[in-house]
């Protein structure tokens, strides 16, 4: 079994007026809403390649502007997900990106990963996501656009 690399991306998909795309996780994680996320794979040349691959896999979206925010979050991997990583790995480093699309665009979901999608104004999206780093990224987005 190949272990997951403890490095991932979080991609906040948004419109110019700060509508945010959220995805509901599938399986036993229903009710957990998030932005696009995913682990780096050995074949990814860099983290931007990881972000583009995850965007395409999770949403089918490719026509937009990807921006590396140069923001990193280090967090403890939830115990129920640690078996996916090497035995001594307890933390993940998440790299945050933004992906701007010109208008609300329906995503094409992989039902094995996500069961539903929502476009919400940034404040509502912040309240809906389960991850503190996702919440912070959405907060950062509105500050970046205002600057």
HUFENZI-V491791 format. One record per backbone hydrogen bond with DSSP energy under -0.5 kcal/mol. CO is the residue of the C=O (numbers start at 1). NH is the residue of the N-H. If there is no record, write none. Layout:
# HUFENZI-V491791
<<CO;NH> <CO;NH>>
This chain:
# HUFENZI-V491791
<<5;7> <6;93> <7;40> <8;95> <9;38> <10;12> <10;97> <11;13> <11;36> <12;99> <13;21> <14;101> <15;18> <18;122> <19;15> <20;120> <22;118> <23;25> <23;34> <24;115> <24;116> <26;29> <27;30> <29;32> <31;33> <32;25> <33;130> <34;23> <36;11> <38;9> <40;5> <41;44> <46;50> <47;51> <48;52> <49;53> <50;54> <51;55> <52;56> <53;57> <54;58> <55;59> <55;60> <55;61> <56;60> <59;108> <62;64> <64;66> <65;100> <67;69> <67;98> <71;96> <73;75> <73;94> <75;92> <78;81> <78;82> <79;82> <81;84> <82;85> <84;4> <86;89> <90;77> <92;75> <92;94> <93;8> <94;73> <95;10> <96;69> <96;71> <97;12> <98;67> <99;14> <99;101> <100;65> <107;109> <109;111> <110;113> <110;114> <113;26> <116;24> <118;22> <118;120> <120;20> <121;125> <122;126> <123;127> <124;128> <125;129> <128;33> <131;135> <132;136> <133;137> <134;138> <135;139> <136;140> <137;141> <138;142> <139;143> <140;144> <141;145> <142;146> <143;147>>
